[in-house]
């Protein structure tokens, strides 16, 4: 048995749990969230606390750490798009994480192309191979402190747009063609590594 370091969260300074969590909950997929403000200003920002929250109905979720423009815009308009963040666009994804003022269009700053969505108002990132168009499906706040608290945002997926070149023979996206980027701890990022298959075993099935 290896020696362990025991960390009591109750003894940590405020905010000190964050680097521990982001260093061990890895890799994390990135929700590259595009929104528009009430006055029509486009916003694009990466959020690395992202997952599928429900299969039926289809719902995804991401966490806004502090109250950022993405969260404000979703509260104002009720819509957003989750764009896939591919490894080839990691520099642009990182650039859109800059704390620009609310009136700055991050797509333009990163040299990206906005294309109209099919159902919702926020645009998609044309260079991204996947876009999940979502309508807000609620949120859960863990703190009333807008400067430090986190809010989980839920979005019901109402439309999927997938580039044909990333589809496999079965008609679904091929992860090697998607080549997603992911976040690790500190300033570390990762690309897709080993991919292997394991079929889920059925209880009672013969192992011989």
C-alpha positions, 0 to 999 in steps of 0.5 A: 500500500502506498503512503497517502496524503490526507486532505480535510476540505474543512481545513482548506482555505476558501477556494483551495479545494479547486486545484485539488479537484481539477488535478484529480477529476481528469480528463474533463471534456470542454463545453465551448458555450456560445450565447448572446446577450439580451442586446445581441452581443455574441459570447463564446467561452470554454467551461470544463465542468461539463457532462450529459445530465440526462439521456431522456430527455436529452440534457447536458450540463456545465458549471459556471464557476462564478457568474460569468457572461455565459450564465448571464446571457443564458439567464437573459435569453434561455438559450445556448450552444455547446460546441465541441472543442477539438484539439486542432482549435485548442489555441482558439478555445484557450483564447476565448477563455480570456476575461474580455469585457461583456461587449467583446465578441470572442468569436471575432477575437479568436478568428472564428466564424459564427454560423446561424444555428437551426433552432436557437438564437446563439450562433454555432462555431463553424470550425467546430465539428459538433454543435448541441443547440440547447434551451435552458432547463434550469440551474442549481446554485451552490452559493449566493456569492456571485464572485466565488459561487458555482452554478450548474446550468442544465440545457435540453438539447433540441438540435444536433449538428454534426460534420459529416466527415467525423461520422463512422460507418454506423452513422455516429461520430467517431471519437478519433475523428472528433479528436477532442481536447480536454482539460487537466489540472493547472494549465495542462490540457490533453488530446485523445489517447488510447481508445479501447473497447470493453463490452459490458458483461451481463449478470449470469452470462457464462465467462467460459 
